Amino acid sequence: MEIITKDTKDIVIVSDKIFNRNYNKSLIHQVIESYRTIGRQGTKAQKTRGEVIGSGKKPWKQKGTGKARAGSVKSPIWRSGGVTFASKNKIYNKKINKKMFRGALKSIFSELIRKKRLILIKELIVKKPKTKILIQKLKKYLSNKIMIITTFIDKNLFLASRNLYNIKIKNSININPLYLINANKIIITINAIKHIEEILS
């Protein structure tokens, strides 16, 4: 499969097995949902009557007071008592094996190429840590949401992009499928796409 770089018009040959796959909607959905659930904290917790701090003594005698029967101040029907069905800490992580993860990434990248949302460039070098310089370099490709994938994020590129809320810069070794799906345009360097090809092969 051939991809032409937008800046230098060079022809780059990539593997059809990785970048020309069918769109597997159900597989991508599973991988995306696993990433979303990882972000859930699951830290909500309530105390049962056994965990509430308080006396275990019976508040008053069983009969003769005219009051309702009570056995503990920690009862769920009392103020400051325990909760009947208390929520506990929960881990929401869903396991996704390597084969599924790689298959989803192959399907996503193939779809990005088909929809012309993936833009291949030779390299992205910013000589000074200036946001203005980066914007000028990306002027042709500016969109609502841009993700830039490189093999190395140098200090100048990081500093130039950190004030741009609609641009994310990621290393090719840490590709997040959630970011790929949400971005309108993916700008990727030749070295990065070759590195991804090695990882997914």
Helices and strands as residue ranges (DSSP letters): E 2-4, E 11-13, H 16-19, H 25-38, H 98-114, E 118-121, H 131-137, E 146-150, H 155-161, E 167-171, H 177-182, E 185-189, H 190-200
